[in-house]
Amino acid sequence: MARGAATGSAADFLPDRLTLPALREAAAGCHGCRLWEVGTQTVFGEGVRTARAMFVGEQPGDQEDRAGRPFVGPAGRLFDEALEAAGIDRAAVYVTNAVKHFKWQARGKRRIHQKPNWTEMTACRPWLEAELAVVKPRVLVLLGATAAQSLLGRQFRVTQHRGELLESELAEAVTATVHPSSILRGEPEEREANFSAFVDDLRVVAGLL
């Protein structure tokens, strides 16, 4: 294989022993897809191994890519506000993304988010599956279409099943809702209502915990 070539799957980089520290270290060198060439670094999940809830977003944003931590940009701050409003302790949950590298396109000096394609989502899924295997969350919350489709299939629509408890072997309780970035992208006059609806979805999660 040529130096730097993508193998087509993160499975080629999984450590023999699955622990969060071992996974994080191994993921730093992942070349499972070409996104490692455009992202600054792998942004792995964060949280306690004993977390009862796991929240999965789509991919790191610009600030997450630079910091190397998930959910620390504008959407992450909105997520923190929503968790607090719903009565969920951020320090007690595990947060991660379906895709671990930032996919972007230059627009002037800005790096504009691009949606990961199915090949990239599939290549990265072994990391997410390994996180699930280690953390074993009681509740799995999928934030946005990329996260939901990565684990539930390409035909899944968050708009049709938002807030529902879904039948799945992934966790005792599985649900999907919007990604907080969609609230920020929405019309300003709709933001308060959209945020309230998001908090309502998270209150369902709080009730399961």
MDAnalysis code that builds the backbone (N, CA, C; Angstrom):
import MDAnalysis as mda
import numpy as np

u = mda.Universe.empty(627, n_residues=209, atom_resindex=np.repeat(np.arange(209), 3), trajectory=True)
u.add_TopologyAttr("name", ["N", "CA", "C"] * 209)
u.add_TopologyAttr("resid", np.arange(1, 210))
u.add_TopologyAttr("resname", ["MET", "ALA", "ARG", "GLY", "ALA", "ALA", "THR", "GLY", "SER", "ALA", "ALA", "ASP", "PHE", "LEU", "PRO", "ASP", "ARG", "LEU", "THR", "LEU", "PRO", "ALA", "LEU", "ARG", "GLU", "ALA", "ALA", "ALA", "GLY", "CYS", "HIS", "GLY", "CYS", "ARG", "LEU", "TRP", "GLU", "VAL", "GLY", "THR", "GLN", "THR", "VAL", "PHE", "GLY", "GLU", "GLY", "VAL", "ARG", "THR", "ALA", "ARG", "ALA", "MET", "PHE", "VAL", "GLY", "GLU", "GLN", "PRO", "GLY", "ASP", "GLN", "GLU", "ASP", "ARG", "ALA", "GLY", "ARG", "PRO", "PHE", "VAL", "GLY", "PRO", "ALA", "GLY", "ARG", "LEU", "PHE", "ASP", "GLU", "ALA", "LEU", "GLU", "ALA", "ALA", "GLY", "ILE", "ASP", "ARG", "ALA", "ALA", "VAL", "TYR", "VAL", "THR", "ASN", "ALA", "VAL", "LYS", "HIS", "PHE", "LYS", "TRP", "GLN", "ALA", "ARG", "GLY", "LYS", "ARG", "ARG", "ILE", "HIS", "GLN", "LYS", "PRO", "ASN", "TRP", "THR", "GLU", "MET", "THR", "ALA", "CYS", "ARG", "PRO", "TRP", "LEU", "GLU", "ALA", "GLU", "LEU", "ALA", "VAL", "VAL", "LYS", "PRO", "ARG", "VAL", "LEU", "VAL", "LEU", "LEU", "GLY", "ALA", "THR", "ALA", "ALA", "GLN", "SER", "LEU", "LEU", "GLY", "ARG", "GLN", "PHE", "ARG", "VAL", "THR", "GLN", "HIS", "ARG", "GLY", "GLU", "LEU", "LEU", "GLU", "SER", "GLU", "LEU", "ALA", "GLU", "ALA", "VAL", "THR", "ALA", "THR", "VAL", "HIS", "PRO", "SER", "SER", "ILE", "LEU", "ARG", "GLY", "GLU", "PRO", "GLU", "GLU", "ARG", "GLU", "ALA", "ASN", "PHE", "SER", "ALA", "PHE", "VAL", "ASP", "ASP", "LEU", "ARG", "VAL", "VAL", "ALA", "GLY", "LEU", "LEU"])
u.atoms.positions = np.array([
    [0.845, -1.191, 0.000],
    [0.000, 0.000, 0.000],
    [0.883, 1.245, 0.000],
    [0.553, 2.222, -0.808],
    [1.337, 3.441, -0.891],
    [1.268, 4.196, 0.429],
    [2.366, 4.875, 0.749],
    [2.431, 5.634, 1.991],
    [1.313, 6.677, 2.013],
    [0.530, 6.654, 3.101],
    [-0.537, 7.634, 3.233],
    [-1.845, 7.229, 2.585],
    [-1.890, 6.071, 1.918],
    [-3.119, 5.663, 1.241],
    [-4.179, 5.281, 2.268],
    [-5.437, 5.508, 1.922],
    [-6.545, 5.114, 2.783],
    [-6.813, 3.627, 2.597],
    [-7.118, 2.930, 3.687],
    [-7.364, 1.488, 3.602],
    [-8.823, 1.166, 3.300],
    [-9.717, 2.109, 3.548],
    [-11.132, 1.874, 3.301],
    [-11.916, 1.557, 4.539],
    [-11.230, 1.367, 5.685],
    [-11.940, 1.081, 6.924],
    [-11.059, 1.368, 8.128],
    [-11.669, 1.949, 9.145],
    [-10.968, 2.165, 10.405],
    [-10.684, 0.849, 11.116],
    [-11.358, -0.227, 10.712],
    [-11.150, -1.521, 11.350],
    [-9.689, -1.949, 11.279],
    [-8.972, -1.488, 10.258],
    [-7.561, -1.838, 10.105],
    [-6.683, -1.185, 11.165],
    [-7.228, -0.239, 11.938],
    [-6.435, 0.508, 12.906],
    [-6.867, 0.266, 14.349],
    [-7.887, -0.567, 14.550],
    [-8.366, -0.834, 15.904],
    [-7.293, -1.549, 16.725],
    [-7.141, -1.182, 17.993],
    [-6.176, -1.882, 18.845],
    [-6.696, -3.263, 19.225],
    [-5.790, -4.124, 19.659],
    [-6.187, -5.474, 20.048],
    [-7.097, -5.457, 21.274],
    [-6.782, -4.566, 22.194],
    [-7.579, -4.469, 23.428],
    [-8.376, -3.182, 23.385],
    [-9.691, -3.303, 23.518],
    [-10.560, -2.138, 23.406],
    [-10.741, -1.456, 24.748],
    [-10.041, -0.350, 24.920],
    [-10.253, 0.557, 26.039],
    [-10.302, 1.955, 25.441],
    [-10.891, 2.888, 26.150],
    [-10.976, 4.243, 25.602],
    [-9.598, 4.858, 25.362],
    [-8.642, 4.735, 26.297],
    [-7.310, 5.286, 26.011],
    [-6.651, 4.625, 24.803],
    [-6.786, 3.305, 24.673],
    [-6.176, 2.604, 23.543],
    [-6.844, 2.997, 22.231],
    [-8.153, 3.145, 22.253],
    [-8.876, 3.552, 21.054],
    [-8.484, 4.968, 20.632],
    [-8.394, 5.862, 21.612],
    [-8.042, 7.258, 21.303],
    [-6.640, 7.333, 20.692],
    [-5.722, 6.571, 21.259],
    [-4.354, 6.574, 20.743],
    [-4.295, 5.998, 19.332],
    [-5.006, 4.897, 19.105],
    [-4.994, 4.263, 17.786],
    [-5.679, 5.143, 16.745],
    [-6.765, 5.794, 17.135],
    [-7.519, 6.621, 16.192],
    [-6.699, 7.809, 15.699],
    [-5.729, 8.240, 16.493],
    [-4.892, 9.377, 16.096],
    [-4.108, 9.090, 14.821],
    [-3.877, 7.812, 14.530],
    [-3.138, 7.453, 13.324],
    [-4.005, 6.825, 12.250],
    [-5.325, 7.011, 12.338],
    [-6.229, 6.355, 11.393],
    [-6.137, 6.969, 9.998],
    [-5.970, 6.098, 9.011],
    [-6.012, 6.481, 7.601],
    [-7.085, 5.660, 6.896],
    [-8.182, 5.392, 7.609],
    [-9.231, 4.552, 7.047],
    [-9.929, 5.167, 5.849],
    [-9.971, 6.504, 5.810],
    [-10.513, 7.200, 4.641],
    [-9.653, 8.430, 4.389],
    [-9.951, 9.167, 3.337],
    [-9.106, 10.301, 2.953],
    [-9.280, 11.538, 3.826],
    [-10.228, 11.526, 4.737],
    [-10.464, 12.722, 5.535],
    [-9.304, 13.054, 6.464],
    [-8.449, 12.086, 6.768],
    [-7.289, 12.390, 7.601],
    [-6.366, 13.398, 6.923],
    [-6.468, 13.493, 5.589],
    [-5.605, 14.411, 4.855],
    [-6.081, 15.861, 4.958],
    [-7.364, 16.069, 5.247],
    [-7.900, 17.433, 5.306],
    [-8.148, 17.899, 6.738],
    [-8.379, 16.962, 7.644],
    [-8.567, 17.331, 9.042],
    [-7.226, 17.605, 9.715],
    [-7.230, 18.512, 10.674],
    [-6.010, 18.806, 11.405],
    [-5.577, 17.621, 12.246],
    [-6.547, 16.935, 12.828],
    [-6.260, 15.812, 13.706],
    [-7.538, 14.995, 13.905],
    [-7.372, 13.780, 14.368],
    [-8.519, 12.974, 14.755],
    [-9.156, 13.592, 15.998],
    [-10.475, 13.702, 15.985],
    [-11.198, 14.192, 17.161],
    [-11.998, 13.016, 17.717],
    [-11.478, 12.407, 18.758],
    [-12.113, 11.216, 19.310],
    [-13.147, 11.610, 20.359],
    [-13.915, 10.635, 20.807],
    [-14.941, 10.878, 21.797],
    [-14.359, 11.259, 23.149],
    [-15.235, 11.742, 24.028],
    [-14.787, 12.256, 25.318],
    [-15.856, 11.981, 26.366],
    [-15.420, 11.536, 27.532],
    [-16.363, 11.268, 28.608],
    [-15.940, 10.055, 29.406],
    [-16.749, 9.720, 30.405],
    [-16.413, 8.610, 31.298],
    [-16.855, 7.279, 30.695],
    [-16.090, 6.239, 30.975],
    [-16.409, 4.921, 30.433],
    [-17.725, 4.404, 30.979],
    [-18.103, 4.876, 32.170],
    [-19.322, 4.387, 32.815],
    [-20.541, 5.253, 32.495],
    [-20.425, 6.114, 31.502],
    [-21.535, 7.003, 31.148],
    [-22.784, 6.200, 30.809],
    [-23.921, 6.641, 31.317],
    [-25.179, 5.951, 31.036],
    [-25.791, 6.431, 29.726],
    [-25.322, 7.579, 29.242],
    [-25.832, 8.110, 27.980],
    [-24.670, 8.470, 27.068],
    [-24.820, 8.142, 25.791],
    [-23.849, 8.525, 24.772],
    [-24.569, 9.372, 23.728],
    [-23.980, 10.533, 23.428],
    [-24.507, 11.421, 22.407],
    [-23.563, 11.394, 21.210],
    [-24.122, 11.144, 20.032],
    [-23.313, 11.020, 18.824],
    [-23.700, 12.103, 17.824],
    [-22.744, 12.969, 17.491],
    [-22.950, 13.970, 16.459],
    [-22.450, 13.478, 15.121],
    [-22.329, 14.380, 14.145],
    [-21.932, 13.918, 12.817],
    [-20.437, 13.927, 12.607],
    [-19.775, 15.058, 12.846],
    [-18.335, 15.159, 12.649],
    [-17.841, 16.390, 13.404],
    [-16.540, 16.509, 13.633],
    [-16.028, 17.710, 14.286],
    [-16.274, 18.941, 13.412],
    [-16.453, 20.078, 14.067],
    [-16.508, 21.343, 13.356],
    [-15.133, 21.989, 13.330],
    [-15.081, 23.214, 12.851],
    [-13.804, 23.912, 12.710],
    [-13.071, 24.033, 14.046],
    [-13.763, 24.470, 15.090],
    [-13.097, 24.654, 16.380],
    [-12.736, 23.324, 17.027],
    [-13.591, 22.312, 16.854],
    [-13.279, 20.983, 17.372],
    [-12.044, 20.412, 16.693],
    [-11.941, 20.632, 15.392],
    [-10.799, 20.151, 14.625],
    [-9.500, 20.765, 15.139],
    [-9.537, 22.022, 15.464],
    [-8.337, 22.705, 15.949],
    [-8.004, 22.311, 17.382],
    [-9.051, 22.138, 18.204],
    [-8.841, 21.821, 19.620],
    [-8.602, 20.334, 19.872],
    [-9.080, 19.481, 18.953],
    [-8.953, 18.045, 19.149],
    [-9.958, 17.482, 20.136],
    [-11.059, 18.217, 20.383],
    [-12.080, 17.781, 21.335],
    [-13.462, 17.951, 20.705],
    [-14.396, 17.042, 20.981],
    [-15.742, 17.149, 20.401],
    [-16.624, 18.151, 21.143],
    [-17.525, 18.784, 20.411],
    [-18.566, 19.650, 20.980],
    [-17.993, 20.793, 21.824],
    [-17.020, 21.503, 21.277],
    [-16.471, 22.666, 21.982],
    [-16.660, 23.962, 21.190],
    [-17.232, 23.887, 19.993],
    [-17.497, 25.068, 19.186],
    [-18.851, 25.667, 19.516],
    [-19.386, 26.530, 18.650],
    [-20.689, 27.158, 18.895],
    [-21.813, 26.151, 19.111],
    [-21.850, 25.097, 18.291],
    [-22.889, 24.077, 18.468],
    [-22.701, 23.341, 19.786],
    [-21.447, 23.141, 20.177],
    [-21.174, 22.487, 21.449],
    [-21.639, 23.316, 22.634],
    [-21.462, 24.629, 22.535],
    [-21.926, 25.500, 23.624],
    [-23.453, 25.491, 23.714],
    [-24.112, 25.472, 22.554],
    [-25.577, 25.372, 22.558],
    [-26.017, 24.027, 23.130],
    [-25.291, 22.988, 22.802],
    [-25.554, 21.649, 23.329],
    [-25.442, 21.649, 24.857],
    [-24.406, 22.297, 25.384],
    [-24.231, 22.388, 26.834],
    [-25.415, 23.099, 27.479],
    [-25.885, 24.182, 26.857],
    [-27.033, 24.930, 27.390],
    [-28.282, 24.050, 27.414],
    [-28.455, 23.276, 26.332],
    [-29.636, 22.408, 26.247],
    [-29.565, 21.286, 27.278],
    [-28.384, 20.706, 27.462],
    [-28.232, 19.667, 28.480],
    [-28.575, 20.211, 29.859],
    [-28.056, 21.384, 30.163],
    [-28.329, 21.988, 31.469],
    [-29.824, 22.250, 31.647],
    [-30.459, 22.766, 30.601],
    [-31.898, 23.050, 30.676],
    [-32.707, 21.770, 30.861],
    [-32.201, 20.669, 30.312],
    [-32.915, 19.394, 30.422],
    [-32.577, 18.642, 31.704],
    [-31.598, 19.144, 32.455],
    [-31.228, 18.486, 33.703],
    [-30.262, 17.329, 33.523],
    [-29.406, 17.406, 32.492],
    [-28.422, 16.357, 32.230],
    [-27.026, 16.926, 32.469],
    [-26.230, 16.222, 33.255],
    [-24.871, 16.655, 33.580],
    [-23.928, 16.272, 32.446],
    [-23.360, 17.261, 31.762],
    [-22.441, 16.984, 30.646],
    [-21.265, 16.120, 31.100],
    [-20.793, 16.324, 32.322],
    [-19.641, 15.572, 32.818],
    [-19.956, 14.094, 33.016],
    [-21.233, 13.736, 33.025],
    [-21.629, 12.348, 33.282],
    [-21.994, 11.595, 32.010],
    [-21.862, 12.228, 30.838],
    [-22.224, 11.567, 29.583],
    [-20.979, 11.428, 28.698],
    [-21.120, 10.630, 27.657],
    [-20.042, 10.448, 26.680],
    [-20.489, 11.097, 25.381],
    [-19.627, 11.926, 24.808],
    [-19.956, 12.603, 23.551],
    [-18.931, 12.232, 22.487],
    [-19.409, 12.017, 21.282],
    [-18.520, 11.638, 20.193],
    [-19.182, 11.993, 18.870],
    [-18.528, 11.631, 17.782],
    [-19.066, 11.884, 16.449],
    [-19.011, 10.623, 15.605],
    [-19.902, 10.534, 14.637],
    [-19.906, 9.389, 13.733],
    [-18.661, 9.368, 12.859],
    [-18.168, 10.545, 12.492],
    [-16.954, 10.692, 11.694],
    [-15.967, 11.504, 12.509],
    [-14.725, 11.039, 12.579],
    [-13.759, 11.607, 13.520],
    [-12.848, 12.690, 12.922],
    [-12.960, 12.970, 11.645],
    [-12.177, 14.051, 11.035],
    [-13.114, 15.109, 10.458],
    [-12.641, 16.331, 10.431],
    [-13.397, 17.468, 9.911],
    [-13.299, 17.503, 8.386],
    [-14.450, 17.426, 7.722],
    [-14.503, 17.538, 6.267],
    [-14.938, 18.960, 5.929],
    [-14.137, 19.634, 5.133],
    [-14.418, 21.046, 4.877],
    [-13.965, 21.458, 3.481],
    [-14.445, 22.637, 3.092],
    [-14.071, 23.233, 1.817],
    [-13.726, 24.695, 2.079],
    [-12.648, 25.161, 1.475],
    [-12.212, 26.540, 1.691],
    [-13.152, 27.512, 0.981],
    [-13.504, 28.578, 1.703],
    [-14.276, 29.665, 1.125],
    [-13.631, 30.954, 1.632],
    [-12.732, 31.475, 0.821],
    [-11.912, 32.572, 1.287],
    [-10.990, 32.055, 2.374],
    [-10.994, 32.718, 3.515],
    [-10.169, 32.271, 4.637],
    [-10.926, 31.340, 5.572],
    [-12.183, 31.087, 5.267],
    [-13.008, 30.243, 6.129],
    [-12.987, 28.790, 5.675],
    [-13.154, 27.890, 6.623],
    [-13.278, 26.464, 6.332],
    [-14.746, 26.081, 6.541],
    [-15.421, 25.781, 5.455],
    [-16.857, 25.520, 5.498],
    [-17.118, 24.016, 5.589],
    [-17.919, 23.648, 6.556],
    [-18.300, 22.255, 6.784],
    [-18.907, 21.622, 5.541],
    [-18.514, 20.381, 5.259],
    [-19.131, 19.575, 4.206],
    [-19.640, 18.276, 4.817],
    [-20.784, 17.826, 4.371],
    [-21.369, 16.598, 4.909],
    [-20.544, 15.387, 4.482],
    [-20.182, 14.515, 5.419],
    [-19.472, 13.288, 5.043],
    [-20.335, 12.423, 4.136],
    [-19.699, 11.745, 3.189],
    [-20.459, 10.859, 2.314],
    [-20.553, 9.459, 2.930],
    [-21.323, 8.597, 2.287],
    [-21.574, 7.277, 2.856],
    [-20.290, 6.469, 2.996],
    [-19.383, 6.569, 2.042],
    [-18.117, 5.840, 2.115],
    [-17.317, 6.268, 3.334],
    [-17.275, 7.565, 3.589],
    [-16.538, 8.084, 4.746],
    [-17.195, 7.670, 6.051],
    [-18.514, 7.713, 6.090],
    [-19.247, 7.294, 7.281],
    [-19.011, 5.814, 7.568],
    [-19.045, 4.994, 6.521],
    [-18.853, 3.555, 6.682],
    [-17.427, 3.236, 7.122],
    [-16.466, 3.935, 6.532],
    [-15.066, 3.704, 6.880],
    [-14.792, 4.020, 8.344],
    [-15.473, 5.023, 8.877],
    [-15.230, 5.482, 10.245],
    [-16.059, 4.739, 11.286],
    [-17.071, 4.025, 10.866],
    [-18.001, 3.419, 11.815],
    [-17.353, 2.457, 12.822],
    [-16.286, 1.710, 12.489],
    [-15.686, 0.842, 13.502],
    [-15.249, 1.563, 14.770],
    [-14.844, 2.838, 14.662],
    [-14.491, 3.579, 15.882],
    [-15.729, 3.770, 16.756],
    [-16.828, 4.145, 16.141],
    [-18.062, 4.373, 16.887],
    [-18.574, 3.070, 17.495],
    [-18.501, 1.998, 16.742],
    [-18.933, 0.702, 17.254],
    [-18.064, 0.274, 18.436],
    [-16.767, 0.573, 18.364],
    [-15.863, 0.236, 19.466],
    [-16.179, 1.077, 20.705],
    [-16.488, 2.355, 20.510],
    [-16.873, 3.204, 21.639],
    [-18.127, 2.659, 22.309],
    [-19.095, 2.244, 21.514],
    [-20.317, 1.659, 22.064],
    [-20.013, 0.382, 22.845],
    [-19.101, -0.420, 22.319],
    [-18.761, -1.680, 22.974],
    [-18.077, -1.459, 24.321],
    [-17.296, -0.393, 24.422],
    [-16.580, -0.113, 25.670],
    [-17.488, 0.584, 26.677],
    [-18.189, 1.624, 26.250],
    [-19.003, 2.421, 27.166],
    [-20.291, 1.696, 27.558],
    [-20.876, 0.989, 26.609],
    [-22.145, 0.290, 26.841],
    [-23.200, 1.222, 27.451],
    [-23.528, 2.311, 26.772],
    [-24.486, 3.258, 27.343],
    [-25.887, 2.660, 27.444],
    [-26.616, 3.087, 28.460],
    [-28.012, 2.666, 28.570],
    [-28.859, 3.390, 27.533],
    [-28.515, 4.656, 27.276],
    [-29.259, 5.462, 26.322],
    [-28.307, 5.981, 25.248],
    [-28.672, 5.802, 24.000],
    [-27.894, 6.287, 22.867],
    [-28.709, 7.355, 22.150],
    [-28.134, 8.549, 22.030],
    [-28.828, 9.666, 21.403],
    [-28.074, 10.071, 20.145],
    [-28.744, 9.991, 19.006],
    [-28.137, 10.299, 17.714],
    [-28.559, 11.697, 17.293],
    [-27.578, 12.562, 17.108],
    [-27.825, 13.976, 16.824],
    [-27.620, 14.263, 15.336],
    [-28.707, 14.380, 14.601],
    [-28.619, 14.721, 13.190],
    [-28.576, 13.513, 12.272],
    [-28.739, 13.783, 10.990],
    [-28.894, 12.720, 9.989],
    [-27.653, 11.852, 9.844],
    [-26.475, 12.454, 9.832],
    [-25.257, 11.661, 9.623],
    [-25.083, 10.635, 10.723],
    [-25.255, 11.053, 11.965],
    [-25.115, 10.126, 13.085],
    [-26.177, 9.028, 13.015],
    [-27.417, 9.416, 12.771],
    [-28.505, 8.442, 12.750],
    [-28.360, 7.451, 11.606],
    [-28.045, 7.951, 10.421],
    [-27.927, 7.067, 9.270],
    [-26.702, 6.166, 9.370],
    [-25.638, 6.651, 10.022],
    [-24.439, 5.838, 10.175],
    [-24.736, 4.545, 10.928],
    [-25.625, 4.622, 11.923],
    [-25.905, 3.452, 12.753],
    [-27.244, 2.779, 12.455],
    [-28.180, 3.535, 11.871],
    [-29.521, 2.984, 11.650],
    [-29.857, 2.761, 10.182],
    [-28.950, 3.147, 9.278],
    [-29.192, 2.903, 7.861],
    [-29.457, 4.170, 7.080],
    [-29.187, 4.116, 5.792],
    [-29.255, 5.297, 4.930],
    [-30.657, 5.849, 4.758],
    [-31.669, 5.015, 4.986],
    [-33.042, 5.460, 4.767],
    [-33.652, 6.146, 5.984],
    [-32.938, 6.156, 7.107],
    [-33.495, 6.738, 8.317],
    [-33.624, 8.249, 8.175],
    [-34.768, 8.782, 8.610],
    [-35.026, 10.220, 8.542],
    [-35.331, 10.748, 9.941],
    [-34.466, 11.624, 10.421],
    [-34.659, 12.222, 11.745],
    [-35.975, 12.986, 11.790],
    [-36.324, 13.662, 10.703],
    [-37.553, 14.460, 10.685],
    [-38.801, 13.599, 10.901],
    [-38.734, 12.327, 10.518],
    [-39.887, 11.441, 10.675],
    [-39.925, 10.736, 12.032],
    [-38.761, 10.601, 12.678],
    [-38.688, 9.787, 13.899],
    [-38.099, 10.534, 15.087],
    [-38.014, 11.829, 14.965],
    [-37.420, 12.638, 16.038],
    [-38.119, 12.410, 17.375],
    [-37.322, 12.161, 18.404],
    [-37.857, 12.004, 19.746],
    [-38.481, 10.660, 20.045],
    [-38.577, 9.784, 19.051],
    [-39.160, 8.461, 19.278],
    [-38.135, 7.533, 19.921],
    [-38.618, 6.559, 20.671],
    [-37.750, 5.488, 21.146],
    [-37.731, 4.418, 20.069],
    [-36.538, 4.115, 19.585],
    [-36.382, 3.264, 18.414],
    [-35.948, 1.857, 18.811],
    [-36.455, 0.879, 18.098],
    [-36.048, -0.502, 18.338],
    [-34.666, -0.718, 17.746],
    [-33.727, -1.075, 18.598],
    [-32.353, -1.275, 18.150],
    [-31.595, -2.072, 19.196],
    [-30.621, -2.860, 18.736],
    [-29.764, -3.612, 19.652],
    [-28.570, -2.780, 20.109],
    [-28.474, -1.536, 19.655],
    [-27.319, -0.707, 19.975],
    [-27.271, -0.331, 21.447],
    [-28.431, -0.162, 22.066],
    [-28.522, 0.204, 23.478],
    [-29.922, -0.106, 23.966],
    [-30.089, -0.056, 25.277],
    [-31.412, -0.318, 25.847],
    [-32.439, 0.670, 25.315],
    [-32.036, 1.925, 25.185],
    [-32.916, 2.969, 24.640],
    [-32.140, 3.753, 23.590],
    [-32.727, 3.908, 22.414],
    [-32.094, 4.639, 21.310],
    [-33.087, 5.671, 20.805],
    [-32.613, 6.885, 20.610],
    [-33.465, 7.939, 20.077],
    [-32.632, 8.862, 19.199],
    [-33.313, 9.632, 18.375],
    [-32.630, 10.560, 17.473],
    [-33.308, 11.921, 17.548],
    [-32.516, 12.954, 17.398],
    [-33.038, 14.311, 17.341],
    [-32.122, 15.134, 16.439],
    [-32.372, 16.417, 16.366],
    [-31.568, 17.266, 15.499],
    [-30.190, 17.490, 16.104],
    [-29.261, 17.887, 15.269],
    [-27.950, 18.314, 15.748],
    [-28.064, 19.782, 16.150],
    [-27.436, 20.185, 17.250],
    [-27.560, 21.594, 17.657],
    [-27.094, 22.601, 16.611],
    [-26.208, 22.194, 15.707],
    [-25.764, 23.117, 14.657],
    [-26.914, 23.529, 13.749],
    [-27.925, 22.655, 13.609],
    [-29.072, 22.994, 12.757],
    [-29.875, 24.137, 13.358],
    [-29.864, 24.246, 14.677],
    [-30.558, 25.356, 15.338],
    [-29.835, 26.662, 15.031],
    [-28.516, 26.618, 15.047],
    [-27.729, 27.820, 14.749],
    [-27.875, 28.243, 13.293],
    [-28.074, 27.275, 12.418],
    [-28.211, 27.595, 10.987],
    [-29.604, 28.090, 10.634],
    [-30.562, 27.867, 11.519],
    [-31.949, 28.236, 11.240],
    [-32.172, 29.734, 11.294],
    [-33.371, 30.128, 10.920],
    [-33.731, 31.542, 10.951],
    [-33.715, 32.054, 12.390],
    [-33.161, 33.255, 12.617],
    [-33.063, 33.793, 13.984],
    [-34.384, 33.818, 14.723],
    [-35.466, 34.149, 14.018],
    [-36.765, 34.249, 14.684],
    [-37.311, 32.878, 15.097],
    [-36.736, 31.800, 14.550],
    [-37.184, 30.453, 14.888],
    [-36.278, 29.786, 15.916],
    [-35.180, 30.450, 16.238],
    [-34.155, 29.797, 17.058],
    [-34.656, 29.436, 18.449],
    [-35.404, 30.334, 19.074],
    [-35.879, 30.069, 20.439],
    [-36.806, 28.861, 20.468],
    [-37.729, 28.795, 19.501],
    [-38.660, 27.662, 19.444],
    [-37.924, 26.363, 19.131],
    [-36.952, 26.435, 18.238],
    [-36.193, 25.232, 17.877],
    [-35.342, 24.751, 19.046],
    [-34.792, 25.702, 19.790],
    [-34.010, 25.326, 20.971],
    [-34.912, 24.668, 22.015],
    [-36.093, 25.215, 22.225],
    [-37.030, 24.647, 23.194],
    [-37.439, 23.230, 22.806],
    [-37.634, 23.005, 21.505],
    [-37.997, 21.666, 21.032],
    [-36.848, 20.685, 21.257],
    [-35.634, 21.162, 21.053],
    [-34.447, 20.330, 21.289],
    [-34.338, 19.967, 22.773],
    [-34.558, 20.950, 23.640],
    [-34.523, 20.691, 25.072],
    [-35.602, 19.675, 25.460],
    [-36.776, 19.773, 24.856],
    [-37.844, 18.811, 25.130],
    [-37.392, 17.390, 24.777],
    [-36.692, 17.249, 23.649],
    [-36.175, 15.931, 23.268],
    [-35.183, 15.426, 24.308],
    [-34.336, 16.323, 24.802],
    [-33.342, 15.919, 25.797],
    [-33.983, 15.614, 27.145],
    [-35.124, 16.236, 27.434],
    [-35.832, 15.912, 28.689],
    [-36.347, 14.461, 28.653],
    [-36.691, 13.990, 27.464],
    [-37.073, 12.579, 27.321],
    [-35.882, 11.696, 27.698],
    [-34.705, 12.086, 27.234],
    [-33.487, 11.346, 27.572],
    [-33.242, 11.390, 29.072],
    [-33.385, 12.570, 29.668],
    [-33.184, 12.701, 31.116],
    [-34.119, 11.772, 31.877],
    [-35.338, 11.636, 31.393],
    [-36.294, 10.752, 32.042],
    [-35.889, 9.290, 31.988],
    [-35.124, 8.915, 30.966],
    [-34.674, 7.533, 30.814],
    [-33.474, 7.220, 31.713],
    [-32.820, 8.285, 32.163],
    [-31.626, 8.097, 32.994],
    [-31.972, 7.995, 34.474],
])
